[in-house]
Structure formats: C-alpha cells, structure tokens
Amino acid sequence: MQSSLNATTKLALAGGVLAGIGASACCSITIHKALEKVPGVLETKVDYDHKTATVKYDSDKTNPSALVKATTNAGFPSSLHGGEKK
C-alpha cells in the first residue's frame, strides 16, 4: 500500500559544483545514489543542466533537511530550491 504522505521537493545544487572541466555524468549518478540511500525516498531525478534534484519521498519517513544532508555528505552541497520549508 502506497503512503498518502508522499511529498516532492526540489534541491538546488551548489552553483559551481556541477560546472567546470571535471564535471561529468558521474556527478549526477553520485547524487542520485546518495539520495536513494535515504530511508523514505521513493524517486529521484537529477537535472545536470539546471543543477537541481527533484525528490519524491514519504514525508512520514524523511524530510528535506535529510535530503540536503545526504547530498552534502556525498560531496555535493545543496539547499532547498525556491525557498521551500525544511
């Protein structure tokens, strides 16, 4: 049974993190894997071009702060996109 507490949030990845000579698809894969390890995450989509990650999650099991922490711990600092509440 799917939880009725599903939520979606968008993270803004730090400006220079995905830009530059060393940037590649592996950055997106690392971010995707870090987010999927967070309990309660149902789906992730990393947009390399726009430097964002959209995450669908069970709000009963996790929250946007945990998602920000996961990307930061993976070496890709992020913040909530567009002033979303933590």
N, C-alpha and C positions, 0 to 999 in steps of 0.2 A: 504494500500500500504506500503510495507516494504521500509525503507530508504536505499539509496545506500551508506550511510555514516557509515555503520556498521564497527566496529573495534573490535579487540580482543587483550587483554593484559593479561600478567601473573604477579601475585604478589607473592613475596617471603615473607612468614610469618616469623616473628622473630624466630630465632633458637630454643630457649628454650620454647617458648610459647606453643607449642603443644606437648612437650615432658614432661615426668615425671609421677609421680604417679597419679596426679589428672586429667590427660588427658583422654578425652573420646569423643565419637561421638558428644556430645553436643557442643563442641568447633566448629566443622565443621558446625553444624546447626546454631549457633550464627553468624558465619562469613557469611554464605550463606544468612541468613536473613538480615544482615546489608548491604550487597552488593545489594540485591534485592530492598532495600528501596531507593536506589539512582536513581533519575529520569533518564531514558535513558538506564538503564541496561536491557538487553534482556535475558541473560542466565548466570548462574554461575556454576562452578564446583570446589569444594574444594577437594584437594587431601591431605588427612590427613597424609599419609605415606611420601609424598615428601614435605610437608609443603608449598604447593602452592595453589593459587586460580586462575583459568582461568576465565576471564570475557569477555563476548561478550556484546557490548554496542553500542549505537548510538552516534557517535562522535560529532554530532550536539547538543546533549543534555548534555553530561558529558565528563569527561576526566580522565586519570589515577590518577591525583592528588586527585580528589574527591573520587576515589575508595580506595586509601590509607588512606584518612581521615576517610572514613566510617569504615574500619576495625580497625583503631586505636581508634576511638571513642567507638567502641564496646569492647575495651579491648584487641585487638589483633593487635599490631603494624605490619605494613608490609612495603615493599618497592617494587619498580619495579624490576621484575626478569630479569636478564641478561642485565642490562644497558639500558632498554627501555627508551625512552624520555617521559617526563611528558607531 
